[in-house]
Amino acid sequence: MLLHLDCGAGISGAATLAALAHLGVDYAPLAAALARVGVLCSIDVADAAGPAGPGCSVSIRRQDGAQQPCLLPECTALIDIIDVPSRVRQRAKASVHALACACAYARQTSSAAVDAPATVDAGELSGGESEAAANAFIHMLGAAYGLEALGVERLTASALPWFTGSVAGVHGSIPLPRPATAFLMQGKAIFATDAREELVTPTGAALVHALAGEIVCGPQGVVAGLGTGYGLQTSAGGLRVWLVQEAGHGADHTCGGNEAVVQFESHIDHLNGEDLGMALTALSSMPEVLDVLWLPGVGKKNRPAGLLRVLCLPGHRPAVADAVLRHTHTLGLRVQTLERMVAPRHAAVAEVAGQQLPAKEYVIEGQTYLRPEADALEAVARQRGVGVPALRNVRGENG
């Protein structure tokens, strides 16, 4: 399932949680899990309405004296021990780290030493910087939790609005976009607006930066749900999130057609031959992987290198990305969504050297062809003590 963030009217942490709640996410189990690690709070959802139509709003209420995680190490330590699925931890850590780096840039300090991202939301500062930082932490953890609850495999986002003006902060007048937001907007598509208020908060920008795999004009597929969330700034409209069953999530191969595939690509020059061979074997054996290609060549400084390409369907993107990193330890992984054309085919049986073997029957330009499965050919060749060409080239049996 795909979730598309329509950021035309902006995005914040509170609006994101509210939009996911409007799609049906129940945050009570998350609040209970937070309580078990000492963060005593409730995540309250209320019906709301605004320019984008009916939706929800979210507020965080804490018990007096409750723990308020602010430092990056505090947040990551809590994420490590809270009872949530591993993908929730992964997404939450990515968002928290992105925000900490952005705030460190704004303050010109170490990300681990950022005691409170005071640039989160102007309205949240009334409770103090520590409360603002703790709210940001819960917003990011809650967003990761909500995505998992909805079964979201990947996210996309629209272009972000570019806005001007200033807001009052604890350190004086802050230009918009805030420094932390501007840091996170680098590399993102933007469009100009006439707004003179904060539309994209640092927390919202961190969520887009860490979780959205692509910035696109809009999703493609069948809309399974629409959620609308309102944060602190609602005059320009709410955040809409679209839950989409993607088109091309796998074509009907019996009829043929087009489908979307994800291609991972990386230049590899740091693995020895044995490690590379084991990586290719491990990736090729994954049922989620459609194909693996290795192209040897020469890289930077004339080092022997190669190009690794791995294909999968969009729904398997997270698992395959993790596998590529796990087996190669590459530090750079390029990702593209491509369209591939699938020729009509179906399972069949082919007679090879007097044996019935599983095969694919496919059609190209109106002509039907029959191709035995490679694994079946290999097994028969091994049994007979011959090479596969000896089976393929038997007179009158072209397979």
Backbone hydrogen bonds, N-H to C=O, Kabsch-Sander energy under -0.5 kcal/mol:
donor,donor_aa,acceptor,acceptor_aa,energy
2,L,244,V,-2.8
3,L,154,R,-2.0
4,H,242,W,-2.6
5,L,3,L,-0.5
5,L,156,T,-2.6
6,D,4,H,-0.7
6,D,240,R,-2.9
7,C,5,L,-1.2
10,G,7,C,-2.0
11,I,199,L,-1.3
16,T,12,S,-1.8
17,L,13,G,-2.2
18,A,14,A,-2.2
19,A,15,A,-2.5
20,L,16,T,-2.2
21,A,17,L,-2.1
22,H,18,A,-2.1
23,L,19,A,-1.0
24,G,21,A,-1.6
25,V,20,L,-2.0
27,Y,25,V,-0.6
31,A,27,Y,-2.4
32,A,28,A,-2.2
33,A,29,P,-2.1
34,L,30,L,-2.6
35,A,31,A,-2.2
36,R,32,A,-1.6
37,V,33,A,-0.6
37,V,34,L,-1.1
38,G,35,A,-1.6
39,V,34,L,-2.6
40,L,38,G,-1.0
41,C,39,V,-0.9
42,S,61,R,-2.8
44,D,42,S,-0.7
44,D,59,S,-2.5
46,A,57,S,-2.4
48,A,55,G,-2.3
50,G,53,G,-0.9
53,G,50,G,-2.3
55,G,48,A,-3.2
56,C,228,T,-1.9
57,S,46,A,-2.5
58,V,230,Y,-0.5
59,S,44,D,-2.3
61,R,42,S,-2.4
61,R,59,S,-0.5
63,Q,40,L,-1.8
66,A,63,Q,-2.2
67,Q,38,G,-1.1
75,C,71,L,-2.3
76,T,72,L,-2.6
77,A,73,P,-2.2
78,L,74,E,-1.9
79,I,75,C,-2.3
80,D,76,T,-1.9
81,I,77,A,-1.0
81,I,78,L,-0.6
82,I,78,L,-1.9
84,V,82,I,-1.8
88,V,85,P,-0.7
89,R,85,P,-1.7
90,Q,86,S,-2.5
91,R,87,R,-2.5
92,A,88,V,-2.7
93,K,89,R,-2.8
94,A,90,Q,-2.0
95,S,91,R,-1.9
96,V,92,A,-2.8
97,H,93,K,-2.7
98,A,94,A,-1.9
99,L,95,S,-2.3
100,A,96,V,-2.5
101,C,97,H,-2.4
102,A,98,A,-2.1
103,C,99,L,-2.6
104,A,100,A,-2.3
105,Y,101,C,-2.1
106,A,102,A,-2.2
107,R,103,C,-2.0
108,Q,104,A,-1.2
109,T,104,A,-2.0
113,A,110,S,-0.9
114,V,111,S,-1.1
115,D,113,A,-0.8
118,A,116,A,-2.2
120,V,117,P,-1.5
124,E,121,D,-1.0
125,L,121,D,-0.7
125,L,122,A,-1.1
126,S,123,G,-0.9
127,G,124,E,-1.4
128,G,125,L,-1.8
132,A,128,G,-1.9
133,A,129,E,-2.5
134,A,130,S,-2.5
135,N,131,E,-2.5
136,A,132,A,-2.2
137,F,133,A,-2.2
138,I,134,A,-2.1
139,H,135,N,-2.7
140,M,136,A,-2.3
141,L,137,F,-2.5
142,G,138,I,-3.0
143,A,139,H,-2.1
144,A,140,M,-2.0
145,Y,141,L,-2.4
146,G,142,G,-2.6
147,L,143,A,-2.2
148,E,144,A,-1.7
149,A,145,Y,-2.2
150,L,146,G,-1.6
151,G,148,E,-1.2
152,V,147,L,-2.6
153,E,1,M,-2.7
154,R,1,M,-1.4
155,L,211,L,-0.6
156,T,3,L,-2.1
157,A,214,E,-2.0
158,S,5,L,-2.3
160,L,189,A,-2.6
162,W,191,F,-3.8
163,F,161,P,-0.6
164,T,195,A,-1.2
167,V,174,I,-2.4
169,G,172,G,-2.1
172,G,169,G,-1.7
174,I,167,V,-3.5
176,L,165,G,-2.4
182,A,178,R,-3.1
183,F,179,P,-2.1
184,L,180,A,-1.6
185,M,181,T,-1.6
186,Q,182,A,-0.5
186,Q,183,F,-0.8
188,K,185,M,-2.1
191,F,160,L,-1.8
193,T,162,W,-1.9
199,L,197,E,-0.7
201,T,11,I,-1.9
201,T,199,L,-0.6
205,A,201,T,-2.8
206,A,202,P,-2.4
207,L,203,T,-2.0
208,V,204,G,-2.0
209,H,205,A,-2.8
210,A,206,A,-2.7
211,L,207,L,-2.3
212,A,207,L,-0.6
212,A,208,V,-1.5
213,G,155,L,-2.3
213,G,211,L,-0.6
214,E,155,L,-0.7
216,V,157,A,-2.3
216,V,214,E,-0.6
222,V,245,Q,-2.9
223,V,221,G,-0.5
224,A,243,L,-3.5
225,G,243,L,-1.5
227,G,241,V,-2.6
229,G,239,L,-2.6
230,Y,56,C,-2.5
234,T,232,L,-0.7
237,G,234,T,-1.1
239,L,229,G,-2.8
240,R,6,D,-1.1
240,R,238,G,-0.6
241,V,227,G,-2.9
242,W,4,H,-2.5
243,L,225,G,-2.8
243,L,241,V,-0.5
244,V,2,L,-3.1
244,V,242,W,-0.6
245,Q,222,V,-3.1
246,E,244,V,-0.8
247,A,220,Q,-1.4
249,H,246,E,-0.9
253,H,251,A,-1.1
255,C,252,D,-1.4
256,G,252,D,-1.9
257,G,342,V,-2.1
259,E,340,R,-2.2
260,A,248,G,-1.9
261,V,338,L,-2.8
262,V,312,C,-3.4
263,Q,336,Q,-3.1
264,F,262,V,-0.5
264,F,310,V,-2.9
265,E,334,R,-2.2
266,S,308,L,-1.9
268,I,306,G,-2.8
269,D,267,H,-0.5
276,L,272,N,-2.6
277,G,273,G,-2.4
278,M,274,E,-2.3
279,A,275,D,-2.1
280,L,276,L,-2.6
281,T,277,G,-2.2
282,A,278,M,-2.5
283,L,279,A,-2.5
284,S,280,L,-2.3
285,S,281,T,-1.6
286,M,283,L,-1.1
289,V,286,M,-1.2
290,L,311,L,-2.9
291,D,311,L,-1.0
293,L,309,R,-2.8
295,L,307,L,-2.3
297,G,305,A,-3.1
299,G,303,R,-3.5
302,N,299,G,-1.4
303,R,300,K,-1.5
305,A,297,G,-2.4
306,G,268,I,-1.1
307,L,295,L,-2.8
308,L,266,S,-2.8
308,L,306,G,-0.6
309,R,293,L,-2.6
310,V,264,F,-2.3
311,L,291,D,-2.5
312,C,262,V,-1.7
313,L,288,E,-0.6
316,H,313,L,-1.9
317,R,314,P,-1.6
320,V,316,H,-2.4
321,A,317,R,-2.7
322,D,318,P,-2.3
323,A,319,A,-1.8
324,V,320,V,-2.6
325,L,321,A,-2.1
326,R,322,D,-2.5
327,H,323,A,-2.5
328,T,324,V,-1.5
329,H,325,L,-2.1
334,R,265,E,-2.8
336,Q,263,Q,-1.9
338,L,261,V,-3.3
338,L,336,Q,-0.6
340,R,259,E,-2.8
342,V,257,G,-3.9
343,A,341,M,-0.5
345,R,253,H,-2.9
346,H,361,E,-1.8
348,A,359,A,-2.6
350,A,357,L,-3.0
352,V,350,A,-0.6
352,V,355,Q,-3.1
355,Q,352,V,-1.9
357,L,350,A,-3.3
357,L,355,Q,-0.7
359,A,348,A,-2.6
360,K,371,R,-2.8
361,E,346,H,-2.7
362,Y,360,K,-0.5
362,Y,369,Y,-2.1
363,V,344,P,-1.8
364,I,367,Q,-2.4
367,Q,364,I,-2.0
369,Y,362,Y,-3.0
371,R,360,K,-2.9
373,E,358,P,-2.7
377,L,373,E,-2.1
378,E,374,A,-2.6
379,A,375,D,-2.1
380,V,376,A,-2.1
381,A,377,L,-2.5
382,R,378,E,-2.2
383,Q,379,A,-2.0
384,R,380,V,-2.0
385,G,381,A,-1.0
386,V,381,A,-2.1
390,A,387,G,-0.9
391,L,387,G,-0.7
391,L,388,V,-1.2
392,R,388,V,-2.2
393,N,389,P,-2.2
394,V,391,L,-1.1
397,E,394,V,-2.4
